Amino acid sequence: MSDDTDSTAASCYLDEKTFRLSCRLFLEHSIFLNDGWAWEEVNVSEKEGYMKKTVMVPCRISSTPCQSNQSRPVDGDDALMLEEQLCDQDEAVGEPTAAEGQAAVRYEYHALYSCSYQIPVLYFRASTLEGRSLLLEEVWNNVHPNYQQRLLQGPWDTITQQEHPLLGQPFFMLHPCRTEEFMRPALETARAEQKGVNYIVTWLSVVGPVVGLDVPLSYALAVGPPAPKAEATTTTAASTASASASTSGPD
């Protein structure tokens, strides 16, 4: 019995109801901070939706982009070229090459629930102010330096291009296959210390910075986990919240 309890407590997966309740708590704090997150409902009858935030991020972009941004298998020459590019960036931080330039890029982030993986997944798209979508290679080149080595180990496993499951549009996606690697230790530590953890806060604080999305520390300090069997409590709280709060979170 003890083993079953430990296994359940340490699970890095969550159901969709817990995802939505965790998002509601996250969004309530976002409204307090004026941090720009909102809930987008896609199918009201089936309660499908996602959290969304749009920000402007300074990026290096190619001044002569190729015509296609379709993903393709990476071979040895591609990996070597990518490694050389990242090494050059380390040697000349903040100095774009002749084929690159600095520009403000519009990043749109979507946090949604994956029924297949039973965890949240971060989708995003990026475009210049002129409306040009960034190439997959440009997105890779703008990954935070702290994560570039992980990128070199398997760039196509880290960031991929896929169809948005709710919108049917092309998006970039941070592949969720390694979510368990960082979520399980975080949840086990919180359990050992008898601390409540909001899954969305912990998960987004780890995956967000990889692609330029920062999560203020106050989320971790102020946002707790949903209360057990909190559906009725959440509904009551929503009815007494401010108009903006009640319309910006999932039901």
C-alpha positions in Angstrom: 0.0 0.0 0.0 2.8 2.3 0.8 4.5 1.7 -2.6 1.2 2.5 -4.4 0.9 5.7 -2.4 4.5 6.8 -3.1 4.1 6.0 -6.8 0.9 8.1 -7.1 2.4 11.0 -5.1 5.6 11.0 -7.2 3.8 10.8 -10.6 4.8 13.5 -13.0 1.5 13.2 -14.9 -1.7 15.1 -14.3 -5.3 14.8 -15.5 -7.0 17.5 -17.6 -9.2 18.7 -14.7 -6.1 19.3 -12.5 -4.5 21.1 -15.4 -7.4 23.5 -15.8 -7.6 24.1 -12.0 -3.8 24.8 -11.9 -4.1 27.2 -14.9 -6.9 29.1 -13.1 -4.8 29.7 -10.1 -1.9 30.7 -12.3 -4.0 33.1 -14.3 -5.4 34.8 -11.2 -1.9 35.7 -10.2 -1.1 36.8 -13.7 -4.0 39.3 -13.5 -2.6 40.6 -10.2 0.8 41.1 -11.8 -0.6 42.3 -15.1 1.6 39.7 -16.7 -0.3 39.2 -19.9 -1.5 35.6 -19.6 -5.1 34.8 -20.7 -7.2 31.8 -21.2 -8.4 31.1 -24.8 -11.5 28.9 -25.1 -11.6 27.0 -28.4 -14.5 24.6 -27.9 -16.8 25.7 -25.2 -19.0 22.7 -25.3 -16.1 20.3 -24.8 -14.1 22.8 -22.6 -11.1 22.8 -24.8 -8.7 25.7 -24.4 -5.2 26.9 -23.6 -3.2 29.6 -21.8 -1.8 32.3 -24.1 0.8 35.1 -23.8 2.4 37.3 -26.4 5.6 39.1 -25.9 8.3 41.0 -27.9 11.7 39.4 -27.8 15.0 40.8 -29.2 16.4 38.1 -31.5 19.0 37.3 -34.1 17.4 36.7 -37.4 18.8 35.9 -40.9 18.9 38.9 -43.2 18.6 36.5 -46.2 16.2 33.7 -45.1 15.8 30.7 -47.2 12.4 30.1 -48.9 11.3 27.1 -46.9 10.9 26.7 -43.2 9.7 23.1 -43.3 11.4 20.7 -40.8 13.7 18.1 -42.3 15.9 15.3 -40.9 19.2 16.5 -39.5 22.4 14.9 -40.8 26.0 14.9 -39.6 26.8 18.0 -41.7 23.8 19.9 -40.2 24.9 19.0 -36.7 28.5 20.1 -37.3 27.3 23.4 -38.9 25.0 24.1 -35.9 27.8 23.4 -33.5 30.1 25.8 -35.3 27.4 28.5 -35.3 26.9 28.1 -31.5 30.6 28.2 -30.9 30.9 31.4 -33.0 28.1 32.9 -30.9 30.0 32.1 -27.7 33.0 33.9 -29.0 31.1 37.0 -30.2 28.1 37.4 -27.9 25.9 40.2 -29.0 27.7 40.7 -32.3 25.4 39.5 -35.2 27.2 38.2 -38.3 27.0 39.8 -41.7 24.2 37.4 -42.5 22.3 38.2 -39.3 20.7 41.2 -37.7 19.0 42.1 -34.4 15.2 42.5 -34.6 12.2 42.5 -32.3 10.3 39.3 -32.7 6.8 38.6 -31.7 6.5 35.4 -29.7 3.1 33.9 -29.0 3.2 31.1 -26.3 0.4 28.6 -25.8 0.3 26.2 -22.8 -2.1 23.4 -23.4 -2.9 19.9 -22.1 -1.9 16.9 -24.1 -4.2 13.9 -23.6 -1.6 11.7 -25.2 1.3 12.6 -22.9 -1.0 13.5 -19.9 1.1 16.6 -19.2 1.1 20.2 -20.4 2.9 21.1 -23.6 4.3 24.4 -24.7 3.6 25.5 -28.3 4.8 28.8 -29.7 5.2 30.7 -32.9 7.5 33.6 -33.7 7.4 36.3 -36.4 9.0 39.6 -37.2 7.2 42.9 -37.1 6.9 42.6 -40.9 5.0 39.3 -40.4 7.7 36.8 -41.5 7.6 33.6 -39.5 11.0 32.6 -38.1 12.7 29.6 -39.6 13.2 26.6 -37.4 17.0 27.2 -37.6 16.5 30.8 -36.4 14.5 29.6 -33.4 17.3 27.2 -32.6 19.9 29.9 -32.8 18.0 32.1 -30.4 17.7 29.4 -27.7 19.1 30.7 -24.4 22.9 30.0 -24.1 22.3 27.9 -21.0 20.4 25.4 -23.1 22.5 25.3 -26.2 24.5 22.2 -25.2 21.2 20.3 -24.8 20.2 21.6 -28.2 23.4 20.2 -29.7 22.7 16.7 -28.3 19.4 16.5 -30.1 18.0 19.7 -31.6 15.2 18.0 -33.5 14.1 16.3 -30.3 14.0 19.6 -28.4 12.1 21.9 -30.7 10.0 20.7 -33.6 7.4 22.0 -35.9 3.9 20.5 -35.6 0.3 21.4 -36.2 -1.4 23.0 -33.2 -3.8 20.4 -31.9 -6.6 22.9 -31.2 -6.0 25.5 -34.0 -4.8 23.3 -36.8 -2.0 25.8 -37.6 1.8 25.3 -37.8 3.5 26.0 -34.5 6.8 25.2 -32.9 6.7 22.8 -30.0 9.0 22.1 -27.1 8.9 18.3 -27.2 7.5 16.9 -23.9 9.4 13.6 -23.9 11.8 14.8 -21.2 9.3 16.5 -18.9 9.5 13.6 -16.5 13.2 14.2 -16.0 12.7 17.5 -14.2 9.1 17.2 -12.9 9.5 14.0 -11.0 12.4 15.2 -8.8 10.6 18.6 -8.2 7.4 16.8 -7.1 9.2 14.3 -5.0 11.2 17.1 -3.2 8.0 19.1 -2.6 6.3 16.0 -1.2 9.3 15.2 1.1 9.2 18.7 2.4 5.4 18.6 2.7 5.0 21.6 0.4 2.3 22.2 -2.1 3.4 22.7 -5.7 1.4 24.1 -8.6 2.4 21.9 -11.5 1.9 24.6 -14.2 4.2 27.1 -12.3 7.0 24.5 -11.8 6.7 23.2 -15.4 6.6 26.6 -17.1 9.4 27.9 -15.0 11.7 25.2 -16.4 10.6 25.0 -20.1 9.7 28.7 -20.7 13.3 30.2 -20.4 14.5 27.8 -23.1 12.5 29.8 -25.7 12.7 33.3 -24.1 9.6 33.0 -21.8 10.4 34.1 -18.2 8.1 33.3 -15.3 8.5 35.7 -12.3 9.5 34.2 -9.0 6.3 35.5 -7.4 4.4 32.8 -9.1 6.2 30.1 -7.2 5.7 32.0 -3.9 2.1 33.0 -4.4 0.5 30.2 -6.5 -0.3 26.9 -4.8 -1.8 23.7 -6.0 -5.5 23.2 -6.5 -7.2 22.0 -3.3 -8.3 18.4 -3.3 -11.7 18.0 -4.9 -11.7 21.7 -5.5 -14.1 21.9 -8.4 -17.0 23.3 -6.2 -14.7 25.7 -4.4 -13.2 26.9 -7.7 -16.7 27.6 -9.1 -17.7 29.6 -6.1 -14.4 31.6 -6.1 -14.9 32.4 -9.8 -18.4 33.8 -9.2 -17.0 36.3 -6.7 -13.8 37.2 -8.5 -13.5 40.4 -10.6 -14.9 40.4 -14.1 -11.5 40.2 -15.7 -10.4 37.3 -13.5 -13.6 35.3 -14.1 -13.4 35.6 -17.9 -9.7 34.9 -18.2 -9.5 31.4 -16.6 -10.8 28.0 -17.5 -14.0 26.8 -15.8 
